[in-house]
Amino acid sequence: MVELTINNIKVKAEEGMTILDAAKSVGISIPTLCHIKDLIPSGACRICSVEVTGQRGLIPACAYPIYEGMNVETNSPRVRVARKTIVELLIENHPQDCLICVRNGNCELQDLSEKYSIREHRFKGEHKDHAVDISSASLERDPAKCILCGRCVRVCGEVQKVGAIDFINRGFTSIVSTPYNKGLNVSDCILCGQCILVCPTASLREKSTLKTVSDALNSRKKYTIAQIAPAVRATLGEEYNLPLGTDVTGKLVTGLKRLGFKRVFDTNFAADLTIMEEAHELIKRITNGETLPMFTSCCPGWVKFLEQNYGDLIGHLSTCKSPHEMEGALLKSYFAKKMGIDPHDVFVVSIMPCTVKKYESARPELNVENLSEVDAVLTTRELVRFFNIAGIEFGDLGESEFDNPLGESTGAAAIFGTSGGVMEAALRTAYYKLTNEHLADIDFEAVRGLDGIKETSLNINNIDINIAVVNGIGNAAPILDELREGKSKYHFVEVMACPGGCINGGGQPIHQKTDKVIKRMKALYEIDKKMVLRRSYENESIKKLYDEFLGEPGGHVSHELLHTHYVDRRKVRKVVVKK
C-alpha cells in the first residue's frame, strides 16, 4: 500500500494504481474523455489533468501512477482553468447543433460544458467540415462531431480486435476514419456498435429507422407487428431510471400497442424454435460425422466477421437463421395464412439490442420468395425516442401479455441475450433428444459470466461433448486459428460479438460500467429461473407449430423457412506487377 494526499485527504491505495483510481477510491471524481477502464491509459485528452507537488506541469490522472508521499490537487484554480480551456477548445471545433442532435442530453461534451459553466465563445478559428458517412446499413459516422478522444479506435482495435477505424492525417486535419477514408460498408467493420457505446458525442450513432416504422404505423394498408428481443426487456428500464436489471416486459407490450402495433410477439418464441432446429442440426452432425465443431449463427456480427476473415470456415456455422428472422419468416407465412393477410402487407418490426441486426434484416440470403422477413429494426435507444415522441410515460404504463400463437416461450429462450445463453439452451434440448431424459442440472455455470473464453463438457450417451463459449469477437481468433490448424477439440462453439452478449449490444442504453452488464445478465437468468418451463422442447406452441405447419425439425418446410446459407466475403487483393 502507498500513502498519499489528495485534496488534503490522507489516502491509502495499492501500489501501481493511477491517481484517477486512487481518487475514485475515496469518492473524488476526476473527469475523463479518453479513458476506458481496464485498457492501458493513453492520457490523450488531458481533461483529467491534476496538480502534483514538485511537478512543473499538470499531470494526466488516468495515466500517472501514485507514489509514497505524493500530494495531489484535483480541483485547484490552475486545474479548473486548464480543464475549462480544453473543453472550450473542443466546443469551438464542434458543430453547434445540440438541440437537434441525437445525443442531446446524453453527451459527455455537453455535460462538461455545463460542469465548467461555459457560457461564451472565447476562441474563434477554422472549423472542420466533413461529410457524414451513411454508407452502412447500421451505423452513421460524423467526423465533424469527433473530438479525437480515441475511445472508438481502442474498442474496435483492442477489445473487438477488428481494427476497422483508426486515426488518419496529422495535426488539425486528424480524423478517425476507415482505411483510405472509404465508407464503413467497404471496411472490415462488423457493425457491432461497440464504438457507439463508448463515443462521448454523436460522432458514431445508429442509422435510424424511426420514420420508416412511423410511416408503416400510419399506413392503412400495412398490418404492423412488433417483436421484442430477450435482452431489451432487461435494459430499457434504465432509460427511465428504473433499477438496473428491471424486467419491463409487460410495460413494453403495452407501450408498443399504444404506438399502434396491431400485434406484439415475443422473439423468445423464435429463440425456442431456433434451439429446436439448432439442437437437431448439432445431433445430426455428431451422429453422422459431419462438419464439427458447429458454430452458433444467431449473432449477425459474428457471422459477418467469419465471412470477412475466415470465409473458409463458414461450413462450420449452423445454417439456422437468427431468432428474429425466424419469427419474421413465420409471421409472413404461417401467421399471414392463418389470418388471411397478404404477406406483402405484413410489416414486421424487430426491437433489438443490436445495431448489426439492421444490416442482417437487409441480407438477401434471408429473404423468402424475394420478401424481406423483417422490414425494420429499432434499437432499444430508438424505441425510447419513439415513446418520447408519442408522449408515452413508460413508468406509468400497465402490463400486458404477448399475443399468441407466436408469443409463448420458455426460460431457455430468455437467456439467449447473455454470453453462454444460446449454448446453455441448446444443450438442455440436445441432451433430451439424445437420451429421452430431462437433464437434471440445467444451469451451466461454467459458461456464464464475462470471461473471454469459457469451456466445459457434457457427457451424453457416454460421449463427452466439448463446448466453448466465446465472449466478444476479440476472443474468437485463437479458437478459429486452432481449427484451421486441425487442432480443435470442440463439438459446439457459441460466439457473441459483443462482450457480455446481446445484453451489452451496440443498440442498448449507453454506459461505461461493467457492473451494469453483470446486473443485466443476472436479470435474464432470474427470468429463466422463475419460468415454469425452462426447456425449449416443452413449449406447447412450438409443438403445435411443428404439428400444424413445419412437420419436424430439419424437415423440408423448416429448411426452406428457417435455414440459410453464407457467403465467403474475404477480400481478394490483386497485386499489379509493373513491367
C-alpha positions as CSV (number, residue, x, y, z in Angstrom):
1,M,0.0,0.0,0.0
2,V,1.0,3.6,-0.7
3,E,0.1,6.6,1.3
4,L,-0.6,9.9,-0.5
5,T,-2.6,13.1,0.0
6,I,-5.4,14.1,-2.4
7,N,-7.1,17.4,-1.8
8,N,-5.7,17.4,1.8
9,I,-7.2,13.9,2.4
10,K,-4.9,11.1,3.5
11,V,-5.4,8.2,1.1
12,K,-4.0,4.6,1.3
13,A,-4.1,2.9,-2.1
14,E,-2.5,0.0,-3.8
15,E,0.9,0.5,-5.4
16,G,0.6,0.8,-9.1
17,M,-2.8,2.5,-9.1
18,T,-3.2,5.6,-11.1
19,I,-4.2,9.0,-9.5
20,L,-7.6,8.6,-11.1
21,D,-8.3,5.2,-9.4
22,A,-6.8,6.4,-6.1
23,A,-9.0,9.5,-6.1
24,K,-12.1,7.4,-7.0
25,S,-11.5,5.1,-4.1
26,V,-12.2,7.9,-1.7
27,G,-15.1,9.4,-3.6
28,I,-13.2,12.1,-5.5
29,S,-14.4,12.4,-9.1
30,I,-12.0,13.4,-11.9
31,P,-13.5,14.0,-15.4
32,T,-12.2,11.9,-18.3
33,L,-12.8,11.7,-22.0
34,C,-10.2,9.3,-23.5
35,H,-10.1,6.9,-20.6
36,I,-11.5,3.3,-20.8
37,K,-11.5,1.2,-17.7
38,D,-9.2,-1.9,-18.0
39,L,-7.3,-0.6,-21.1
40,I,-3.8,0.8,-20.9
41,P,-4.2,4.6,-20.3
42,S,-3.4,6.9,-23.2
43,G,-3.6,10.3,-21.5
44,A,-4.6,11.8,-24.8
45,C,-7.4,14.3,-23.9
46,R,-5.8,15.8,-20.7
47,I,-9.2,16.6,-19.3
48,C,-8.2,14.6,-16.2
49,S,-5.2,16.9,-15.6
50,V,-4.3,17.4,-11.9
51,E,-1.6,19.3,-10.0
52,V,1.1,17.3,-8.3
53,T,3.5,19.0,-5.9
54,G,7.0,19.0,-7.3
55,Q,5.8,18.6,-10.9
56,R,6.2,21.6,-13.2
57,G,3.3,20.9,-15.4
58,L,-0.2,19.4,-14.9
59,I,-0.3,15.6,-14.9
60,P,-2.9,13.3,-16.5
61,A,-4.5,11.5,-13.6
62,C,-5.6,8.5,-15.8
63,A,-2.0,7.7,-16.8
64,Y,0.2,8.7,-13.8
65,P,0.9,6.1,-11.1
66,I,0.8,7.1,-7.4
67,Y,3.9,7.0,-5.2
68,E,4.6,7.3,-1.5
69,G,4.1,10.9,-0.2
70,M,2.6,12.2,-3.3
71,N,0.5,15.4,-2.9
72,V,-2.3,15.9,-5.4
73,E,-4.7,18.7,-6.1
74,T,-7.6,17.7,-8.3
75,N,-9.6,21.0,-8.2
76,S,-7.1,23.8,-7.8
77,P,-7.7,27.1,-9.7
78,R,-5.0,26.1,-12.2
79,V,-6.6,22.7,-12.8
80,R,-10.1,24.3,-13.3
81,V,-8.8,26.8,-15.8
82,A,-6.9,24.1,-17.8
83,R,-9.9,21.8,-17.9
84,K,-12.3,24.7,-18.9
85,T,-9.9,25.8,-21.7
86,I,-9.7,22.2,-23.1
87,V,-13.5,22.0,-23.2
88,E,-13.8,25.4,-24.7
89,L,-11.4,24.5,-27.5
90,L,-13.3,21.2,-28.2
91,I,-16.6,23.1,-28.3
92,E,-15.3,25.7,-30.8
93,N,-14.4,23.0,-33.3
94,H,-17.7,21.2,-32.7
95,P,-21.0,21.6,-34.6
96,Q,-23.3,23.9,-32.6
97,D,-26.4,21.8,-33.3
98,C,-27.0,20.4,-29.8
99,L,-30.8,21.0,-29.9
100,I,-31.3,18.6,-32.9
101,C,-28.5,16.1,-32.0
102,V,-29.4,12.5,-31.2
103,R,-27.2,12.7,-28.1
104,N,-28.7,15.9,-26.8
105,G,-29.0,15.4,-23.0
106,N,-26.7,12.4,-23.1
107,C,-23.4,13.9,-24.4
108,E,-20.2,14.0,-22.3
109,L,-19.0,17.1,-24.1
110,Q,-22.3,18.8,-23.2
111,D,-22.0,17.6,-19.6
112,L,-18.5,19.0,-19.3
113,S,-19.6,22.3,-20.8
114,E,-22.3,22.6,-18.1
115,K,-19.9,21.4,-15.4
116,Y,-17.4,24.1,-16.1
117,S,-20.1,26.8,-16.7
118,I,-19.1,27.6,-20.2
119,R,-21.4,30.4,-21.3
120,E,-19.5,32.2,-24.1
121,H,-17.3,31.6,-27.2
122,R,-13.8,32.8,-26.2
123,F,-12.0,31.2,-29.2
124,K,-12.6,31.7,-32.9
125,G,-11.0,29.7,-35.6
126,E,-11.3,27.4,-38.6
127,H,-13.9,24.6,-38.3
128,K,-13.6,21.1,-39.6
129,D,-16.0,20.3,-42.4
130,H,-16.7,16.6,-43.1
131,A,-19.4,14.6,-44.9
132,V,-21.4,12.2,-42.9
133,D,-20.7,8.6,-43.8
134,I,-24.2,6.9,-44.3
135,S,-22.9,4.1,-46.5
136,S,-23.6,1.4,-43.8
137,A,-26.9,-0.3,-43.3
138,S,-26.5,0.0,-39.5
139,L,-24.2,2.9,-38.4
140,E,-23.6,6.5,-39.3
141,R,-20.2,8.2,-38.8
142,D,-20.0,12.0,-38.5
143,P,-16.3,13.1,-38.3
144,A,-17.3,16.7,-37.6
145,K,-18.6,15.7,-34.2
146,C,-15.5,13.7,-33.4
147,I,-13.4,15.1,-30.5
148,L,-10.5,12.7,-31.2
149,C,-10.7,11.0,-27.8
150,G,-9.8,7.7,-29.5
151,R,-12.1,5.5,-27.5
152,C,-13.8,4.1,-30.5
153,V,-10.4,3.3,-32.1
154,R,-9.3,1.5,-28.9
155,V,-12.5,-0.5,-28.5
156,C,-12.5,-1.6,-32.2
157,G,-8.8,-2.4,-32.2
158,E,-8.0,-3.6,-28.6
159,V,-11.3,-5.1,-27.4
160,Q,-13.0,-6.3,-30.6
161,K,-9.7,-6.7,-32.4
162,V,-11.4,-5.8,-35.7
163,G,-9.5,-2.5,-36.4
164,A,-11.9,-1.1,-38.9
165,I,-11.2,2.5,-37.8
166,D,-8.1,4.5,-36.8
167,F,-6.6,8.0,-36.8
168,I,-5.6,9.3,-40.2
169,N,-3.8,12.5,-41.1
170,R,-2.0,14.8,-38.7
171,G,-2.5,18.0,-36.7
172,F,-5.7,19.9,-37.4
173,T,-6.6,17.6,-40.2
174,S,-6.6,14.5,-38.0
175,I,-9.8,12.4,-38.1
176,V,-10.9,9.0,-37.1
177,S,-11.8,7.1,-40.2
178,T,-11.6,3.8,-42.2
179,P,-8.6,2.9,-44.3
180,Y,-8.3,5.3,-47.3
181,N,-11.3,7.2,-45.8
182,K,-13.8,4.9,-47.5
183,G,-17.3,4.1,-46.3
184,L,-18.0,1.8,-43.5
185,N,-19.8,-0.5,-45.9
186,V,-16.5,-1.5,-47.6
187,S,-14.4,-1.6,-44.5
188,D,-13.7,-4.5,-42.1
189,C,-16.4,-3.2,-39.7
190,I,-18.8,-5.8,-38.4
191,L,-21.3,-3.2,-37.3
192,C,-21.4,-4.4,-33.7
193,G,-21.9,-0.8,-32.5
194,Q,-19.5,-1.1,-29.5
195,C,-17.9,2.1,-30.8
196,I,-21.2,3.9,-30.3
197,L,-21.4,2.8,-26.6
198,V,-18.0,4.5,-25.9
199,C,-18.4,7.5,-28.2
200,P,-18.8,10.6,-25.9
201,T,-20.7,12.6,-28.6
202,A,-22.8,11.7,-31.7
203,S,-19.8,11.1,-34.0
204,L,-21.0,7.5,-34.1
205,R,-24.6,6.6,-34.0
206,E,-27.1,4.0,-35.3
207,K,-28.9,4.6,-38.6
208,S,-32.4,5.5,-37.5
209,T,-35.4,3.8,-39.0
210,L,-38.0,5.7,-36.9
211,K,-39.5,7.4,-39.9
212,T,-39.9,4.1,-41.8
213,V,-41.7,2.5,-38.8
214,S,-43.8,5.6,-38.2
215,D,-44.9,5.6,-41.9
216,A,-45.9,1.9,-41.7
217,L,-47.9,2.5,-38.5
218,N,-49.7,5.4,-40.2
219,S,-50.4,3.3,-43.3
220,R,-53.9,1.9,-43.6
221,K,-52.6,-1.0,-45.8
222,K,-49.9,-2.3,-43.6
223,Y,-50.5,-4.9,-40.8
224,T,-47.8,-3.8,-38.4
225,I,-46.3,-6.3,-36.0
226,A,-43.6,-5.8,-33.4
227,Q,-41.4,-8.4,-31.8
228,I,-39.1,-7.9,-28.8
229,A,-35.7,-9.5,-28.2
230,P,-34.9,-11.1,-24.8
231,A,-32.2,-8.5,-23.9
232,V,-34.3,-5.4,-24.4
233,R,-36.7,-6.2,-21.5
234,A,-33.8,-6.2,-19.0
235,T,-32.3,-2.9,-20.2
236,L,-34.9,-0.4,-21.5
237,G,-35.9,0.5,-17.9
238,E,-32.5,2.1,-17.4
239,E,-33.6,4.9,-19.7
240,Y,-36.5,5.7,-17.2
241,N,-34.3,5.5,-14.1
242,L,-35.7,2.1,-13.0
243,P,-33.3,-0.1,-11.0
244,L,-30.7,-1.9,-13.1
245,G,-32.0,-5.2,-14.5
246,T,-35.7,-4.4,-14.0
247,D,-37.8,-6.7,-16.2
248,V,-40.2,-4.4,-18.1
249,T,-41.7,-7.0,-20.5
250,G,-45.3,-6.2,-19.7
251,K,-44.9,-2.4,-20.0
252,L,-43.1,-2.9,-23.3
253,V,-46.0,-4.8,-24.8
254,T,-48.5,-2.1,-23.6
255,G,-46.3,0.7,-24.9
256,L,-45.9,-0.9,-28.4
257,K,-49.7,-1.4,-28.6
258,R,-50.2,2.3,-27.8
259,L,-47.8,3.2,-30.6
260,G,-50.3,1.4,-32.9
261,F,-48.8,-2.0,-33.5
262,K,-51.6,-4.5,-34.2
263,R,-49.8,-7.5,-32.7
264,V,-46.8,-7.7,-30.4
265,F,-45.0,-11.0,-30.3
266,D,-42.0,-12.3,-28.3
267,T,-38.8,-13.1,-30.2
268,N,-38.2,-15.6,-27.3
269,F,-40.8,-17.9,-29.1
270,A,-38.4,-18.0,-32.1
271,A,-35.5,-18.5,-29.8
272,D,-37.1,-21.7,-28.6
273,L,-37.7,-22.6,-32.2
274,T,-34.0,-21.8,-33.0
275,I,-33.0,-24.2,-30.3
276,M,-35.2,-27.0,-31.7
277,E,-33.6,-26.6,-35.1
278,E,-30.1,-26.0,-33.9
279,A,-30.1,-28.9,-31.4
280,H,-31.3,-31.2,-34.2
281,E,-28.5,-29.9,-36.5
282,L,-25.9,-30.5,-33.8
283,I,-27.1,-34.1,-33.2
284,K,-27.1,-34.8,-36.9
285,R,-23.6,-33.5,-37.3
286,I,-22.3,-35.5,-34.3
287,T,-24.1,-38.8,-35.2
288,N,-23.3,-38.6,-38.9
289,G,-19.7,-37.4,-38.6
290,E,-20.4,-34.1,-40.4
291,T,-18.6,-30.8,-40.1
292,L,-17.6,-30.1,-36.5
293,P,-17.3,-28.0,-34.4
294,M,-20.7,-26.4,-35.2
295,F,-20.7,-22.6,-34.6
296,T,-23.8,-20.8,-33.4
297,S,-25.3,-18.4,-36.0
298,C,-27.7,-16.2,-34.1
299,C,-25.2,-13.2,-33.8
300,P,-25.0,-11.4,-37.2
301,G,-21.9,-9.5,-36.2
302,W,-20.1,-12.8,-35.6
303,V,-21.4,-14.2,-38.9
304,K,-20.2,-11.1,-40.7
305,F,-16.8,-11.4,-39.0
306,L,-16.4,-15.0,-40.1
307,E,-17.5,-14.4,-43.6
308,Q,-15.0,-11.5,-44.0
309,N,-12.0,-13.0,-42.2
310,Y,-12.4,-16.8,-42.1
311,G,-14.5,-17.5,-45.1
312,D,-13.0,-21.0,-45.4
313,L,-14.7,-21.9,-42.2
314,I,-18.3,-20.9,-42.9
315,G,-19.2,-24.5,-43.3
316,H,-18.9,-24.8,-39.5
317,L,-21.7,-22.2,-39.0
318,S,-25.1,-23.6,-38.1
319,T,-27.5,-22.9,-41.0
320,C,-30.2,-21.7,-38.6
321,K,-31.4,-18.1,-39.1
322,S,-31.3,-15.9,-36.0
323,P,-34.5,-15.9,-33.9
324,H,-36.0,-12.6,-35.1
325,E,-35.5,-13.7,-38.7
326,M,-37.2,-17.0,-38.0
327,E,-40.1,-15.1,-36.3
328,G,-40.3,-12.8,-39.3
329,A,-40.4,-15.8,-41.7
330,L,-43.3,-17.4,-39.7
331,L,-45.2,-14.1,-39.5
332,K,-45.2,-13.8,-43.3
333,S,-46.1,-17.4,-43.9
334,Y,-47.8,-19.3,-41.1
335,F,-49.4,-16.3,-39.3
336,A,-50.3,-14.4,-42.5
337,K,-52.1,-17.5,-43.9
338,K,-53.9,-18.1,-40.6
339,M,-55.1,-14.5,-40.5
340,G,-55.9,-14.3,-44.3
341,I,-53.5,-11.4,-44.8
342,D,-51.3,-10.8,-47.9
343,P,-47.7,-11.4,-46.7
344,H,-46.7,-8.3,-48.6
345,D,-48.9,-6.2,-46.3
346,V,-47.4,-7.7,-43.1
347,F,-44.8,-5.2,-41.8
348,V,-42.5,-6.7,-39.2
349,V,-40.5,-4.5,-36.8
350,S,-37.9,-6.1,-34.6
351,I,-37.0,-4.3,-31.3
352,M,-33.4,-5.3,-30.9
353,P,-30.4,-4.6,-28.5
354,C,-28.2,-4.7,-31.6
355,T,-27.1,-2.4,-34.4
356,V,-25.9,-5.1,-36.8
357,K,-29.5,-6.6,-36.9
358,K,-30.3,-3.7,-39.2
359,Y,-27.7,-5.0,-41.7
360,E,-28.9,-8.6,-41.2
361,S,-32.5,-7.8,-42.0
362,A,-31.4,-6.5,-45.4
363,R,-29.4,-9.6,-46.3
364,P,-30.8,-11.2,-49.5
365,E,-29.8,-14.6,-48.2
366,L,-32.5,-14.3,-45.6
367,N,-35.4,-13.5,-47.9
368,V,-38.1,-15.9,-48.8
369,E,-39.5,-15.6,-52.3
370,N,-37.9,-12.1,-52.6
371,L,-39.8,-11.0,-49.5
372,S,-37.9,-9.5,-46.5
373,E,-38.7,-11.4,-43.3
374,V,-38.0,-8.3,-41.1
375,D,-38.9,-4.9,-42.6
376,A,-37.3,-2.7,-40.0
377,V,-35.1,-2.9,-36.8
378,L,-35.3,-0.4,-33.9
379,T,-32.6,-0.4,-31.3
380,T,-33.5,-0.1,-27.6
381,R,-32.5,3.6,-27.8
382,E,-34.6,4.2,-30.8
383,L,-37.7,2.7,-29.1
384,V,-37.2,5.1,-26.1
385,R,-37.2,8.0,-28.6
386,F,-40.3,6.7,-30.2
387,F,-42.1,6.5,-26.8
388,N,-41.0,10.1,-26.1
389,I,-42.2,11.4,-29.4
390,A,-45.6,9.7,-28.8
391,G,-45.9,11.2,-25.4
392,I,-45.9,7.8,-23.7
393,E,-45.0,7.9,-20.0
394,F,-43.4,4.5,-19.8
395,G,-43.2,4.3,-16.0
396,D,-47.0,4.8,-15.7
397,L,-47.9,2.0,-18.2
398,G,-49.7,-1.1,-17.1
399,E,-48.6,-4.6,-18.1
400,S,-49.9,-6.6,-21.0
401,E,-49.3,-10.1,-22.3
402,F,-47.8,-11.0,-25.6
403,D,-50.1,-12.0,-28.4
404,N,-50.3,-15.6,-29.5
405,P,-49.7,-18.1,-31.1
406,L,-46.1,-16.8,-31.6
407,G,-45.7,-15.3,-28.1
408,E,-45.2,-18.2,-25.8
409,S,-41.7,-19.1,-24.6
410,T,-39.6,-20.9,-22.0
411,G,-36.7,-19.8,-19.7
412,A,-34.2,-21.3,-22.2
413,A,-35.2,-18.5,-24.7
414,A,-34.8,-15.7,-22.1
415,I,-31.1,-16.4,-21.6
416,F,-30.3,-16.0,-25.3
417,G,-29.5,-12.4,-24.5
418,T,-26.4,-13.3,-22.5
419,S,-23.0,-14.8,-23.4
420,G,-23.3,-18.5,-23.0
421,G,-27.1,-18.5,-23.1
422,V,-27.5,-20.0,-26.5
423,M,-25.2,-22.8,-25.7
424,E,-26.9,-23.5,-22.4
425,A,-30.3,-23.5,-24.0
426,A,-29.2,-25.8,-26.9
427,L,-27.6,-28.3,-24.6
428,R,-30.8,-28.6,-22.5
429,T,-32.7,-29.7,-25.6
430,A,-29.8,-31.8,-27.2
431,Y,-29.5,-33.9,-24.1
432,Y,-33.2,-34.7,-24.1
433,K,-33.3,-35.5,-27.8
434,L,-30.3,-37.9,-27.5
435,T,-31.3,-39.6,-24.2
436,N,-35.1,-39.1,-23.9
437,E,-34.4,-37.9,-20.4
438,H,-34.6,-34.4,-18.9
439,L,-31.2,-33.0,-17.9
440,A,-31.3,-32.8,-14.1
441,D,-29.0,-29.8,-13.6
442,I,-29.8,-27.4,-16.4
443,D,-27.8,-24.4,-15.0
444,F,-24.5,-24.4,-16.8
445,E,-22.5,-22.1,-14.5
446,A,-19.3,-22.9,-16.4
447,V,-20.5,-21.0,-19.5
448,R,-21.8,-18.0,-17.6
449,G,-20.0,-14.8,-16.8
450,L,-17.7,-12.4,-18.6
451,D,-14.5,-14.5,-19.2
452,G,-13.3,-14.3,-22.8
453,I,-13.4,-18.0,-23.5
454,K,-15.5,-20.4,-21.3
455,E,-15.1,-24.1,-21.7
456,T,-16.9,-27.2,-20.4
457,S,-18.1,-30.6,-21.5
458,L,-21.3,-32.6,-21.1
459,N,-21.4,-36.4,-21.2
460,I,-24.3,-37.6,-23.4
461,N,-24.7,-41.3,-24.0
462,N,-21.1,-41.9,-23.0
463,I,-19.8,-39.2,-25.4
464,D,-18.1,-36.1,-24.0
465,I,-19.4,-33.2,-25.9
466,N,-16.8,-30.5,-25.7
467,I,-18.1,-26.9,-25.8
468,A,-16.7,-23.4,-25.8
469,V,-18.3,-20.0,-25.4
470,V,-16.5,-17.0,-26.9
471,N,-17.5,-13.8,-25.1
472,G,-16.7,-10.9,-27.5
473,I,-15.4,-11.1,-31.1
474,G,-12.0,-10.1,-29.9
475,N,-11.6,-13.5,-28.3
476,A,-12.5,-15.6,-31.3
477,A,-9.2,-15.8,-33.2
478,P,-7.5,-18.4,-31.0
479,I,-10.3,-20.9,-31.5
480,L,-10.6,-20.2,-35.2
481,D,-6.8,-20.5,-35.7
482,E,-6.7,-23.8,-33.9
483,L,-9.5,-25.0,-36.1
484,R,-7.6,-24.0,-39.2
485,E,-4.6,-25.9,-37.9
486,G,-6.6,-29.0,-37.3
487,K,-6.2,-28.9,-33.5
488,S,-9.8,-28.1,-32.4
489,K,-11.2,-30.4,-29.7
490,Y,-14.7,-28.8,-29.7
491,H,-18.1,-30.1,-30.9
492,F,-20.1,-26.9,-30.4
493,V,-18.9,-23.3,-30.1
494,E,-21.0,-20.2,-29.3
495,V,-19.7,-16.8,-30.3
496,M,-21.3,-13.4,-29.4
497,A,-19.7,-10.4,-31.0
498,C,-20.5,-8.0,-28.1
499,P,-18.8,-8.6,-24.7
500,G,-21.4,-10.0,-22.4
501,G,-23.7,-10.9,-25.3
502,C,-26.8,-9.0,-26.6
503,I,-27.3,-7.6,-23.1
504,N,-24.4,-5.3,-24.0
505,G,-25.3,-4.9,-27.6
506,G,-24.5,-1.8,-29.6
507,G,-28.1,-0.6,-29.6
508,Q,-28.5,-0.7,-25.8
509,P,-28.6,2.3,-23.4
510,I,-25.2,3.9,-23.5
511,H,-23.0,3.2,-20.4
512,Q,-19.4,2.7,-19.4
513,K,-19.8,0.3,-16.4
514,T,-19.1,-3.4,-16.3
515,D,-21.4,-3.8,-13.2
516,K,-24.3,-2.7,-15.4
517,V,-23.7,-5.6,-17.8
518,I,-23.5,-8.1,-14.9
519,K,-26.8,-6.9,-13.5
520,R,-28.4,-7.1,-16.9
521,M,-27.2,-10.6,-17.3
522,K,-28.5,-11.5,-13.8
523,A,-31.9,-10.2,-14.8
524,L,-32.2,-12.7,-17.7
525,Y,-31.1,-15.6,-15.6
526,E,-33.7,-14.6,-13.0
527,I,-36.4,-14.6,-15.7
528,D,-35.3,-18.1,-16.7
529,K,-35.3,-19.4,-13.1
530,K,-38.8,-18.1,-12.5
531,M,-40.3,-19.8,-15.6
532,V,-42.4,-22.9,-15.1
533,L,-41.0,-24.3,-18.4
534,R,-37.2,-23.9,-18.9
535,R,-36.5,-26.2,-21.8
536,S,-37.4,-25.3,-25.4
537,Y,-38.9,-28.7,-26.3
538,E,-41.5,-28.1,-23.5
539,N,-43.0,-25.1,-25.4
540,E,-46.6,-26.2,-26.3
541,S,-46.9,-23.6,-29.0
542,I,-43.7,-24.9,-30.6
543,K,-45.1,-28.4,-30.6
544,K,-48.3,-27.1,-32.2
545,L,-46.3,-25.2,-34.9
546,Y,-44.5,-28.4,-35.9
547,D,-47.7,-30.4,-35.9
548,E,-49.7,-27.8,-38.0
549,F,-47.1,-26.4,-40.3
550,L,-43.4,-27.2,-40.1
551,G,-43.5,-31.0,-39.8
552,E,-40.3,-31.8,-38.0
553,P,-37.0,-30.0,-37.0
554,G,-34.7,-30.0,-40.1
555,G,-37.6,-31.1,-42.3
556,H,-38.3,-29.6,-45.8
557,V,-40.6,-26.7,-44.6
558,S,-38.2,-25.9,-41.8
559,H,-35.2,-25.9,-44.1
560,E,-37.0,-23.6,-46.6
561,L,-38.2,-21.1,-44.0
562,L,-35.8,-21.3,-41.0
563,H,-32.4,-22.0,-42.5
564,T,-30.0,-20.1,-44.7
565,H,-26.5,-20.1,-46.3
566,Y,-23.5,-17.9,-46.0
567,V,-21.0,-16.1,-48.3
568,D,-17.2,-16.0,-48.3
569,R,-16.6,-12.3,-48.2
570,R,-12.8,-12.3,-47.9
571,K,-11.3,-9.6,-50.0
572,V,-9.3,-10.6,-53.0
573,R,-6.3,-8.4,-53.2
574,K,-4.8,-8.2,-56.6
575,V,-1.1,-7.5,-56.9
576,V,-0.2,-5.5,-60.0
577,V,3.4,-6.0,-61.2
578,K,4.8,-3.2,-63.2
579,K,6.9,-4.2,-66.2
